[in-house]
């Protein structure tokens, strides 16, 4: 049983940074904050997040990373997000890129990676249509 005397006086609260970009935190974690603008399509949004991720790894090698994402101007008439922005979060960020983060705070969901964060990033992000065959020579990771 925990008592007041054995609990820390200060319990950190993680909050989204005030401005987009990289933010070093007091506990040797790094926050990545990206805003998808109204003019950004899926590819621009994905490349923007990937660029921020590679910058974070270069500047703060192997530090635990938390991605904060906001999406502006991609709402349908009923107020829900457009399909490509749902796909960006579900298929790209959670399913494909989630392993490169310790946690993700997205408009759809906030999650903590149950596994160790992967720090071996690909050199570049190559996107292709969802129904296209994966090219063997550039498929990542290599078997």
N, C-alpha and C positions, 0 to 999 in steps of 0.2 A: 504494500500500500504506500502510495506516495504522500508525502507530507509537504507543507509549505516550505520547510527548511531545505528539502532536497530537490526542489524544483528550481530551474534557473530564474533569475530575476527578469531576464529579457528573453522573450520568445520572438524570433524573427518572423516577419510577415513578408511574403513575396508579392510584389505588386508590379503591374505592367509599368515600364518606364514612361516618362512624360513625353519623350521624343523618339522617333524612329532611329534605328542604328544599333550599335553595340554598347552595352553597359556592363562594366565590371562591378560585381557585387562584393560586399564585405566578406563573404564566406568562400571566396575563390570559385564562384560560379559566374557565368556570363549570361546576360539576358540579350536576346536578339529580338528587336521589335521591328516588324515590317507592316506597312500599310499598303494594301492593294488599292490603287486608285480607280476611279470610274473609267479611265481611259485604258487601263490594263486588261489584256485578255489573259487566258490561262497561261500561255507561254511566257508572257512578260512577268506575270506573278510568280511562276515557278522559277524562272531565271533570277528574279530579284531575291527570292528566299535562298536559292542556292548560292548566289554571290555573297550574301550576308553570312551564310554558313561557312563558306570557304575563308572569308575574312576573319571570322571568329576563330577558326582552327589555326590560321596563320598567326593571329595576334595573341591568342590565348590557347596554346596547344594543349589539347586533351582535357581542358576544363569542362566540368558539367555545363551543358547548355540548355537554356529554356527559351523556346520560341513563343513570342506573343505576336498574334496576327489580327489585324483588323481589315475589314473589307468595306470599301465605300462605293456607293453608286451601282451596285450590282443586284438590286432588289427588283423582283417582279411586281406586278400590280397588286398581288395579294400580300406583299411584304416579305415573302420568303426569298432566299437567295436564288440567283440564277443557277441553272444546272452545272455550268462549268466551274462555278465557285464552290459548289458542293463537291464536285469531283476533285477539285484542287485540294480540299481538306481531307476527304475520305480516301481517295485513291493515291494521290501524290504525297501529301504530308504524312498522313497516318500510316498507310500501307507501305509506301516505298521509302520515304525519308525519315520516318519516325525513329528508326534505329540510331540516327545520328544526333538525337536529342535526348536529354534526361527527362524533359517534360515539354508538353505543348499546350498552349492556351489559345484555342481557336474559337471562332464564333459558334461553331457547332458543338464543340465539346472541349473540355480540359482533361488531359490525361498525363499520367506518369508512366514512363517506359519501365516495364517490369524487369528488363534485362539491362546489362551494362551498355552504356552509350558506346557506339562504334565511332572510332576516330579516324579510320582509314577511308578518307573521302575519295571519290572518283575525281579525275583531273578536270572533267567538264560534264555538263549536263546536256545530254542529247535527247530531245523529245521527238516522238514520231506519232503518227495516228494510232489510235488504240487497236485497230484491227490489223496493223502491219506486222509482218514477221520480224523478229529480233535478228539483227545482223550478227552473225557469229563472231566476227573480228572485233566488234566494239561492245559486245554484251559484257555487262559487269554484274557481279564479280566473275572473274575468269575461273573456270573449274580446274 
